[in-house]
Amino acid sequence: MKNKKIVIAGGTGFIGQALAAWFGKDNQIIIISRQSVNGHNNNYTQQLLHPSQGYNITYRRWDGEHQEKHWTNELENADIVINLAGKSVNCRYTEKNKKEIFDSRINATKAIGDAIRNCTVPPKLWINAGSATIYRHAADHPQDEYNGEFQDDFSVQVCKRWEETCNSQRTPFTRKLILRMAITLGNGGVTDLEGVYNCAAPNPVTNDFFMKTLSRLTGNKIGLPVYTWMLATGARLIGTEKELLLKSRWVVPTKLLETGYVFKFANLYDAVKEIVNKTSWKKYRLFKLHVAKKEDTVSPLKTQ
């Protein structure tokens, strides 16, 4: 995809920056965010992408709730608007945090819907983020877009209201697509699709299989078991919720597969291998190898 105008709300986060990196050298990218656009992202240590790196990228500040001319004008003649805005769920579910999680998603989605309706030439496509946690905890069979089962715990309520808000926005000249994203791994076209799609690889695995694969590829052969009560205690100590780790995301992308979509990394092994090869793990393993070779070389000299 080239020469498109893509607006990403909440684009300073992990997924937003990955999308900007993927599309940013062949397309015009506008990122609107409540986070600081100077220096480092507040959520993780990666430096924000910058035009000096060869990216056609512009940052606009917004409050995540109101229409403001400096960012709403960017939606004019846009090809795609991607909404990733929302308070991170990586926190304790206090009443204050729960309200902020709800409000940040609902208000941002409404603001984008209002801005699209006010455009003279509105965006062609609106992609709104969702979450695969909308489905119940499933250990008996996978959940898909046709037969997935919901519950009424907090996370599911957030997802349902988020989707309902997006679906209620009247944008007759803009197609809407909701991506129910599973756990995202990484260091990222949609052409004729519309509606709700599970955004997950087609070969889900158990946590045991995941950890064994990760250990194998990173060279860590020793690991200690972690029990549920340990995770619950640890989550409380670091200020987050244990369900972010323990709730099953056993979902399958049935509708995507029906369209003939081909995943670049359909299996966990290939995906993790790609990530490890591009991160510090590769440098760490090469360093260990270098040290080992150096010790083999100098050790005889030390004994003389």
N, C-alpha and C positions, 0 to 999 in steps of 0.2 A: 504494500500500500504506500503510495507516494502522493505528495502535493495535497494533503488533506489538512483541514483545520480541526484540531482536536482540543477540546477543553476538558480538563480533569479537575473536578472539585475534590478537595482532600488529597491532592496529588503530591504532598511532601512526605507521605508515609511510604512504607515498604513496597506495597503493590503499585502505588502511584508512580514512584520513582522508577520502578522496573518497567512500567508501561512507557514512561517518558523516554527512558533509555532505548527501548525497543523501537519506538516510532519517531524519536526526536531528531534524527538526522535527515530524514526524508520528508518530514511533515512539519507543519507549524503547531507547536504545543503551547497552550496557555494553562498554567496551573493556578488555581485559586485555593487558598488555604488560610486557616486561622493560625497555623503555626508560623514561626519565624522563617522568613525567606532569606535571612542573612546568616551565613555560617552553617552550623550543623543542625540537623533535624533534632527535635526534642525527644523523639521516640526511639531513635537508634543512632549509632555513631557515624553512619555513612554521610559523607559530604553531599549536599544537594547538587544535582546536575546544574551546569552553568554553560552559557553560550560560549565561553572561552574554550570549552571542551569540544566544540563543534556541533552543539545542539541548538536547534532553532526553538528556543524555549523562553517564555516570559512568565514571570510570577506576579500574581495579583492578590492582595490581601482582602479577606472578607470576614465577617463575624459569624458566618455559618447560619444566619437566620434572616437577615434583611436583604432586600434588593438594594444594591448600590451601583451607581452608574458606571464606575470604573471597572466592574467585572461583568455586569449584565450586558454591556455593549459588546463584550467578547463573544457572546452567543450568536450574534448576527452572522449569518452565512456560515456557521460552523457545520462541519460534516458530522461530527460525533461529540456528544457531551457524555462524560463518564463521571458518575457520582460515587465517590468512595468516602464521603465525609461522615464523621461520626466519632464520638468519644470511644476510646479503646475499652474493650470489655476486660482487659487485663487489670482488674482492680477488685477490691472487696465490694460485694453487693450491698452496700449501705443504702439507706433510703435516698440520701443525697446523690450517690453515684448512680443509682438506678434511674432517678429522674433525669440526670444529665445524659445517660445513655439513650433513654427514650427521646428526650427533647432534641439532642444533637442530630439524630437521624431524621426525625419527623420534620423539624424546622428547616433543615438543609434541603430535604427533598421538596418540601412545599415551596421554598424560595426558588429553587431551580425550575419547578413547574410554572410558577408565576412569571419568571423571567423568560421562559420559552414562549409563553402565551403573548408576551409583550413584544416579541421580535417581529420585525417586518418580514424578514426571511429567516424563519426558525431553523434550528438544527434538523438534519435529516434523521438522526438516530440518537436516542437517549438510552444509555446503558446504566442501570442502577444496581449498585452492589446489594447483595443479600447474603444469607448465610445458610450453609447446610445444616446448621444446628436447629433449623426450623423443624426438623424431623425428630421424632422421639428417639431416646436411647435404644438402639437396636443391636441385639446380639443373635437374633434368630434368622433374619433375612435382610437383604439390602433394601434401601428406600430409593424410589425414583420419582420423577415428576408426575407420573400417572397414579401411582398407588401408595405414595409415601404417607405415613401416618404422623399426625401432629399430637402434641400434648399441650398442657397449659402452664408449664413452669415459666420462670422469668425469661430465659433466653428465647423460648419459643414465642412468647408474647411480643418480645422486641421484634423478632423477625416478621411475625404476622402483621404487626402494625406498620412496620417499615414498608412491606410490600403493598399493604392496603393503601398507604399514603401515596405511593408511586402510581398504583393503578387508578386511583381516584383523580389524578391530575389530568385534565382535559387538554390534550395536545394533538389535535386531529391531523396536523401536518408533520408530526414527529413520531416515528415508530419508537416503541418502548420495549426494552429487553431487560429482564432481571436475571442476574447471575447468582445462584445460590452456591457460594464458594465454600469448598472444604478447606482443610488445613493446607496452607500454601507454602511450598518449599521453593527456595530460590537464592540466588546470590545478590515473557511474555511473550483472518478478519471475519468479521461478522458481516455478511452481505444481505441475506434475505430473511433472516431469522426475526422472530417476534415472540414475546411471551416470557415464560419462566423456564430457565435452563439450569440444571445442576452443573456447576463448574468444578469438576473433579475428574481425576484420572480413572480409567475404566477398570482398574485392577486393585481394589482396596485390600489392605492387609491388616493383620492384627498388630497390636503394639509390640508383642514379643518378636514377631517377624521383622518389624521396623527396626527395633533395637539391635537385633542380630545382624541385620544388613548394614546398619550404620557402624557397628563395631568392626565388622569385617572390612569395610572400605576405609575406615580411619586407622586401622591397625591396633585398635584397643581390644585386646583379647580377654581382659579381666573386667568383670562388672559385678556389682552387688545388687541383689534384689531390692526393690522398693515397694513397700506395701501401701495399701490405700490409706491407712492411718498416718503413715509417714508423709504422703503427699498432702493430706489434709492439714497436717501440722505445718509443713513447709509453706504451703500456699498462704496460710494465715500469717506466717512470719514475714513473708515478702509482700503481703497486701494484695493478694489476688484470690481467685476462686478455684477450687480443685476440679470443678466440672470442665474447665478449659482443657484439662488433661484427660479426665476420666470419661467424659461423655462420648459415646460412640458417634463417629461420622461415617457410618456404613452406608454410603450413598453411591449410586451409579449414574452416569450421564446418559441415560437411555435416549433422550431426545437428540443430543448431539451426535451420538453414534448413528441414529436413524438418518441424519442428514449426510452421512458419509464423512464426517469430520475425522481426521487422522491426527492422533496425538504424537508429538515429537518424542515425548517420554511417557509411554503408556505404562511402564513398569517401574516400581520403586527403585530397583537396583540401578537402572540406567539413569534415573533422575538424580539419585544421591551421588553416583559416580561423577556425573557432570558437575555437581556442586562442589564436591570435595576437590576435584581437579582445578577448580577456579578460585579456591579460597586458601586461607593460611594453612589448612591441613596439608596441602601439597608441599608448601614451603617447609612445614614442620617435619614431614616425612623425609624430604630431601636433606634437610639439616641433620636429622638423625643418621641418615645414610652417609653423609659427608663426615660426620664425627666418627662413625664406626670405621670408615676407611682410613681416616687420619690416625686413629688409635692403632690400627693394624700396622700402619707404616712406622710410627714412632716408638711403639712399645719395645721392639727389639733393641733400639738404641738405649733405652732407659735401663735395660738389664745389663748392659756392658760396663 
